Amino acid sequence: MGGNASVPNQQGSLALQLGSAIQEALRPSPEQIQQVWERRDPSKMGLPRREVQRVLDDLLELQLEAAKQKAAKAKSEVAKQQARLERACRSERAELTTDSFSPSSAGYASERVSDDERLDRCTALTLGSAVAPVMAGVLAGYVDMPFTCLTALRKDKELLHERVELLFKKYSPLPNSNTMLKEETLSMEDFMSGYNAFFDRITDLLHAAGTPVDDVDSGSGCNLH
């Protein structure tokens, strides 16, 4: 319907979109995991807890740097597009105004002004130029999401510690009496599978927690204890 912007209004839609965005932003690629893992485990024999924790830190740093570069490039491109749009608007508007008020067109609309294509293009550029700063702000916020998410996760040492503990509990059970002297280790394949499994579930987890959204206490956070 005219006059209505397309705004998500279905219950839980914010959580669904957040889940999808966070999944895309935080899920590391196999190449990224391999890059940081092989720095500490070139022989692929597996890593103990403290080294896996460092791998996770290295991985987040690698992702943060990639996210920062990608956001900067995207913002630069948006700024260039906005500038081109504004120049086109000024140029088109100047031509339209000149034609409309030229002496040869006095008393009637000039042939160029009456042209549907020219008038429609000028109107579209005027509207687009007016709303471009708003859309640019939206896009800038969107491209900053990966960096914001990764920064929040990197700072939360408790969550990262618990994630490593869970990986060892799941993939490297406590040693038996015959292997008490051998330190538990985790393989790169198990790390990749276990760590990325969370991102497969995040949309469902957020949707369940955010339905209905109005009932969620945004300041309560979560407690692991």
Phi, psi and omega in degrees: 000140182299142178088353180254121175284155180278098182242129179302129180227004179280145182301126178085002184293326177299314180297320179296316181291322176298315180300315180296317181293317181293321178301314180293324185284321190259337183293115182284153177280158176303326180293321178294316179297315180298320181300312183281329181292316185290344174294326185254345181220063182297333180273355178058044179264355183100158183234146175283174185308308187299326180284325176296322177299320179290324175300317180296319177298315179298320181296315179295322177296318179297316179294321179299316180295318178295320180294321180297315180294319180294319180294317180298317179295318181294318180295321178297318180293319178298319180297320178295317180295320179296318179297318178297319180296317180293322177295317179297322179296313181297318180296313182294320181292321179297317180295318180296316180295318180298315180295321185293326187247016176287150181304324183292343184255008183299134176090349178201159180287134180294162180298324182287321181292324183283353180290124183302317184299314182295313181294318179296319180295317179297318180296316180298317180293324178296313180293316180298319179294325181292320185266353183303317179299325178294312180295323178298321177294320178297314181294322179297319177296321182294316182288344176277349183302313180302315181296318180296315179297313182295322178296317179298319181290319181297324182285338184273082184297328180296313179297319181295319178298314181294327178295317178295318178300319180295321179298317180290323179296324184277320189250346181222079183303161180303140181295149178273184185297336182276349184231027183298331182275353181262126181287140178297141178227161180233136179276160178297321181297318179291322177299313181298315181294313184290319182291316182286342179300326178300317184291338175290339185255349192298324180297314179295321181295315180291323180295318179294319181284335185259021180240114352282149185297323184296341182270358183274131176276103187294342182263359186278334182060211178220156183233128181277350185249000000 
